[in-house]
Amino acid sequence: MATGKKALVIIGVILAVLLLFLVVTPFFINADTFRPEIEQELGGILHRKVEIGHLRVSILSGSLVANTISIGDDPAFSREPFLTAKSLSVGVALWPLIRSEQLNVHSFTFDSPHVELLRTPKGDWNFDTIGGSGSKATASAGAGNPALARFTVERMAISNGTNSFGRAGQPTRHA
């Protein structure tokens, strides 16, 4: 019987240490230090200006969570953002992030995004220029920062999204 109590105490201590680890770890990782690198890499890949709000670590979901995101439009179409979202969750490998502050991105989840789809009278769409030429987009991925060298996206999810359609240069949009 004493062996059973001892095993329960050991299991309880292990669970308490794991819970403490989950609670304390986000305070030691300043996720905002990754914001400029993520903005730069995404901007380089998309060939658009990317702005991400405050980042925080979410241990339970295994992600960095931004409170806002904005992806600029092609200036030939609009000065307004192409995409805005209430939040962005960037799925990351937690152990490399905790151990060596290495950022290995594997997924994106956009919450409540709004996308402005614009078309010229010639039939060109504003999303046609995302990413630019393939050689430039792939060459820039991971080139700036070794912490982002493993910047691959296995999964992208969108929840509660909306689109607006319209003509470039005209103020009216059809939702």
Secondary structure, DSSP 8 states (H G I E B T S, - for coil): -HHHHHHHHHHHHHHHHHHHHHHHHHHH--GGGGHHHHHHHHHHHHTS-EEE--EEEETTTTEEEES-EEEE--TTT-SSEEEEESEEEEEE-HHHHHHH----EEEEEEES-EEEEEE-TTS-BGGGGTT-SHHHHHHHTTTS-GGGTT---SEEEEES-EEEEEETT-S-EE-
